[in-house]
Amino acid sequence: MTKPELESAILRALKKIAPEAELTDIDENEPLQQAFDIDSFDYLNLLVALRDELGVTIEEADYDKLRTLKDMVSFLLPRVSRE
């Protein structure tokens, strides 16, 4: 999977969690919960959706590593490339 494909997958999952979110001008360094005003339950649902779509295990201990779009891409790209 390429970086643009992964970013698209993340944004699709985010759109399911926050359908009203405008994703065209997303700042890759801004925390997603803050940027889209989603609570921790919705954020957990986002991580579950990514796990299901990408087939990648995301351990609870890693949740803090996945706060921004940039964090998610950095964390997930090597995992989807080898799994």
C-alpha positions in Angstrom: 0.0 0.0 0.0 1.3 3.4 -0.9 1.2 6.5 1.4 -1.6 8.2 -0.6 -3.6 5.0 -0.5 -3.1 4.8 3.3 -4.1 8.4 3.8 -7.2 7.8 1.7 -8.1 4.8 3.8 -7.6 6.8 7.0 -9.8 9.7 5.7 -12.5 7.3 4.6 -12.6 5.8 8.1 -12.6 9.2 9.7 -15.5 10.3 7.4 -17.5 7.3 8.8 -16.9 8.5 12.3 -17.4 12.2 11.6 -19.6 12.5 8.5 -19.9 16.2 8.8 -16.1 16.7 8.8 -14.5 18.7 6.0 -11.4 16.7 5.1 -10.0 18.7 2.2 -7.8 21.0 4.2 -6.7 18.6 7.0 -3.5 19.6 8.8 -1.5 16.4 9.1 0.0 17.6 12.4 -3.2 18.5 14.2 -4.6 16.0 16.6 -7.6 14.4 14.9 -9.8 14.4 18.0 -9.3 18.1 18.4 -9.6 18.9 14.7 -12.9 17.1 14.2 -14.3 17.4 17.7 -14.6 13.7 18.3 -14.7 12.1 21.7 -12.6 9.2 22.9 -15.3 6.6 22.1 -15.5 7.9 18.4 -11.7 7.9 18.3 -11.6 4.3 19.5 -14.1 3.5 16.7 -11.8 5.1 14.2 -8.9 2.9 15.3 -11.2 -0.2 15.2 -12.3 0.8 11.7 -8.7 1.2 10.6 -7.8 -2.2 12.0 -10.8 -3.8 10.2 -10.1 -2.1 6.9 -6.3 -2.5 6.9 -6.1 -5.8 8.6 -3.5 -4.4 11.0 -3.4 -5.0 14.7 -3.3 -1.8 16.8 -2.5 -2.5 20.4 -4.0 -0.3 23.1 -0.5 0.7 24.2 0.0 2.2 20.7 -3.1 4.4 20.7 -1.2 7.5 21.9 1.1 7.1 18.9 -1.9 7.7 16.5 -3.0 11.2 17.4 -2.5 13.0 14.0 -2.8 12.0 10.4 1.0 12.1 10.1 1.3 9.8 13.2 -1.1 7.3 11.7 0.7 7.2 8.4 4.1 6.8 10.1 2.8 4.1 12.4 0.6 2.2 9.9 2.5 2.4 6.6 5.3 -0.1 7.5 2.7 -2.5 9.0 0.4 -2.5 5.9 3.4 -2.8 3.6 4.6 -6.0 5.2 1.3 -7.7 6.2 
